[in-house]
Amino acid sequence: MRWILTAASMLALNAHSAEITVMSAGAVKAPFMDASAQWSKDTGHKVSATFDPAGPLRQKIASGMRGDIVIIPIESFAALEKDGVIVAGSRRDLGAVSMGAAVKEGAPVPDISSVEALKVTLRNAKSVTYMDPERGTSGKHFDATVLPRLGMRDEVRAKTKLGQGGSVAEFVASGEAEIAFQNVTELLPVKGVKVVGLLPAELQSPIVYAGAVMNGAKNPGEAQQLLDYLASPAGRRVFLDKGFAAP
């Protein structure tokens, strides 16, 4: 009898389950997948997510692509609100992330603890990788802010392999680059590399990622429930465990 009741309950739950489609920046992939999996288990709703660098994600939205939720750096939200892409009041800030560096596992650990130490490390590196500034927010910051402040943009770019998506630490793991610079949350999941640490505080500009329900969402109610969960203490704990800071 207990099995029959349980089976009946599961059928009732599945009958009312929704599939939430999410268009997201790649930096939140690791915590989002873990947190949304728990939410799906608790609610019976499915989550289908795609992950892109912020640049291509903005291009997809501009072309008319839509889902139930968009997750993107908060710098993009003013334009999304102006263009009527997202539902007013639905935004939830999920976490902030800073830039770090990674080298191949077993390689000597370079010093990036100060501006001067970072300059020496970059000068001595045979090859460097970071995200294409036209595609990723971290690459834009590193290329347009960090390197110019160090007075080394042309010097470093001459030996740089630009990433087009995913984690640039993959280039380090495969031996295609000696040192990678990206959001630390995108470096940490890559096997075969060691995260050296964060860039000096004066070179940081932490990126806050947020999510919102998109206008025209097929499942706006469930989408808002998922965002509320991600921003709750339980959801935020997953983000903190994956290298994010509270927004």
C-alpha positions in Angstrom: 0.0 0.0 0.0 2.8 2.4 0.9 4.5 1.7 -2.5 1.2 2.3 -4.3 0.8 5.7 -2.6 4.3 6.7 -3.3 4.0 5.8 -7.0 0.7 7.7 -7.2 2.3 10.7 -5.6 5.2 10.6 -8.1 2.8 10.3 -11.0 0.9 13.3 -9.8 4.1 15.3 -9.4 5.4 14.4 -12.8 2.0 15.4 -14.3 2.6 18.9 -13.1 6.3 19.1 -13.7 7.7 21.9 -15.9 10.9 22.2 -17.9 12.7 25.4 -17.1 15.0 26.6 -19.9 18.0 28.7 -18.9 20.4 30.8 -21.0 23.4 31.5 -18.8 26.9 32.9 -18.8 29.5 30.1 -18.4 31.0 31.4 -15.2 28.2 30.1 -13.1 28.0 26.6 -14.7 29.5 24.6 -11.8 27.4 26.0 -8.9 24.3 26.4 -11.1 24.3 22.7 -12.2 24.7 21.5 -8.6 22.1 23.9 -7.1 19.5 23.4 -9.9 19.9 19.6 -9.6 18.9 19.8 -5.9 16.0 22.1 -6.7 14.8 19.7 -9.5 15.0 16.8 -7.0 13.0 18.7 -4.4 10.3 20.0 -6.8 10.1 17.5 -9.7 10.7 20.2 -12.3 13.3 19.8 -14.9 16.1 22.3 -15.8 17.7 22.6 -19.2 20.5 25.1 -19.4 23.0 26.3 -22.0 26.2 28.1 -21.2 28.0 30.7 -23.3 30.5 33.5 -22.8 28.7 36.8 -22.0 29.3 38.2 -25.5 27.8 35.4 -27.5 25.0 35.2 -24.9 24.1 38.8 -25.5 24.2 38.2 -29.3 21.7 35.3 -28.9 19.4 37.5 -26.9 19.7 40.3 -29.5 18.8 37.8 -32.2 15.5 37.0 -30.5 16.4 33.8 -28.7 14.5 33.4 -25.4 14.2 31.0 -22.5 12.6 31.1 -19.1 15.6 32.5 -17.3 18.7 34.5 -18.3 21.8 34.6 -16.1 24.4 37.2 -17.0 26.7 39.8 -15.4 24.7 42.7 -13.9 26.3 45.2 -16.2 23.9 43.9 -18.9 20.7 44.2 -17.0 20.1 47.9 -17.7 19.9 47.2 -21.5 17.8 44.0 -20.9 15.3 46.0 -18.9 15.2 48.8 -21.4 14.6 46.4 -24.3 11.9 44.6 -22.3 13.7 41.3 -22.3 13.3 40.5 -18.6 10.4 40.7 -16.2 10.6 43.7 -13.9 11.3 42.8 -10.3 12.3 39.2 -11.1 16.1 39.7 -10.9 18.0 37.9 -8.2 21.7 38.4 -7.6 23.5 35.1 -7.3 27.2 35.7 -6.5 30.3 37.7 -7.2 33.5 36.3 -8.7 37.1 37.7 -9.0 39.9 36.9 -11.4 42.6 34.3 -10.6 45.4 32.5 -12.4 46.2 28.8 -12.9 49.2 26.8 -14.0 49.7 23.1 -14.9 49.6 20.7 -12.0 53.1 20.1 -10.8 54.6 23.2 -12.4 56.4 25.8 -10.3 53.8 28.2 -8.7 54.4 31.8 -9.8 54.0 34.8 -7.6 51.0 37.0 -8.4 50.5 38.4 -4.9 51.4 42.0 -5.8 51.3 44.2 -8.9 55.1 44.0 -9.3 55.2 40.2 -8.7 52.5 39.8 -11.4 54.5 41.9 -13.8 57.5 39.7 -13.3 55.4 36.5 -13.7 53.8 37.8 -17.0 57.2 38.9 -18.3 58.7 35.5 -17.6 55.8 33.4 -18.9 56.5 31.8 -22.3 52.8 31.8 -23.2 49.6 33.2 -21.6 45.9 32.6 -22.1 42.7 34.5 -21.2 39.3 34.9 -22.7 38.8 36.8 -25.9 37.8 40.3 -24.7 35.1 40.4 -27.4 33.5 37.2 -26.0 34.0 37.1 -22.2 33.7 39.6 -19.4 36.9 38.4 -17.6 38.9 38.7 -20.8 37.6 42.2 -21.4 38.7 43.2 -17.9 42.1 41.6 -18.2 42.8 43.0 -21.6 41.3 46.5 -21.2 42.1 47.2 -17.5 44.7 44.9 -16.0 47.3 44.8 -18.8 47.2 48.5 -19.5 47.6 49.3 -15.8 50.7 47.0 -15.8 51.9 48.7 -19.0 52.3 45.3 -20.7 49.3 44.9 -23.0 51.2 44.6 -26.3 54.0 42.5 -24.7 51.5 40.0 -23.2 49.1 39.9 -26.2 52.1 38.9 -28.4 52.3 35.5 -26.6 48.6 35.0 -25.8 46.2 32.3 -26.9 42.7 33.8 -26.6 39.9 31.6 -25.4 36.7 31.4 -27.3 34.5 29.7 -24.7 34.6 27.5 -21.6 37.6 27.6 -19.4 40.9 28.9 -20.7 42.6 26.6 -18.2 42.0 23.8 -20.6 44.9 25.3 -22.7 47.1 25.0 -19.7 46.1 21.4 -18.9 46.9 20.5 -22.5 50.2 22.3 -22.6 49.2 24.9 -25.1 49.7 27.8 -22.6 51.8 28.2 -19.5 49.5 30.3 -17.4 45.7 31.1 -17.5 43.8 34.2 -16.3 40.0 34.0 -15.8 37.3 34.1 -13.2 38.5 31.7 -10.5 35.2 29.8 -10.7 36.0 28.8 -14.2 39.5 27.7 -13.4 38.7 25.6 -10.4 36.8 22.8 -12.1 39.5 22.0 -14.7 41.5 18.9 -14.0 45.2 18.9 -14.4 45.7 22.5 -13.3 46.4 24.3 -10.0 44.8 27.6 -9.2 47.6 29.9 -8.0 45.3 32.4 -6.3 43.6 35.7 -7.0 45.0 38.8 -8.7 46.0 41.7 -6.4 43.0 43.5 -5.0 43.8 46.8 -6.8 43.5 45.0 -10.1 40.2 43.3 -9.4 36.8 44.3 -10.5 34.5 41.5 -9.1 31.8 40.5 -11.5 28.3 40.0 -10.0 26.1 37.5 -11.8 22.4 37.7 -11.6 19.4 35.9 -13.0 15.9 37.1 -14.1 12.8 35.7 -15.7 12.6 36.5 -19.4 9.4 38.1 -20.9 7.5 35.4 -22.8 8.8 32.6 -20.5 6.8 29.4 -20.8 7.0 28.7 -17.1 7.4 32.1 -15.4 6.2 31.0 -12.0 8.5 28.0 -11.8 11.4 30.1 -13.2 10.9 32.6 -10.4 10.9 29.8 -7.8 14.2 28.5 -9.2 15.8 32.0 -9.0 14.5 32.4 -5.4 16.0 29.1 -4.5 19.4 30.0 -6.0 19.4 33.3 -4.0 18.3 31.5 -0.8 20.8 30.4 1.9 20.7 26.9 0.6 21.3 27.9 -3.0 23.9 30.5 -2.2 25.9 28.0 -0.1 26.6 26.1 -3.3 27.9 29.2 -5.0 30.1 30.0 -2.1 31.5 26.4 -2.1 32.4 26.9 -5.8 34.5 30.0 -5.3 31.9 32.8 -5.5 31.5 35.5 -2.9 28.1 36.9 -1.7 26.9 39.5 -4.2 
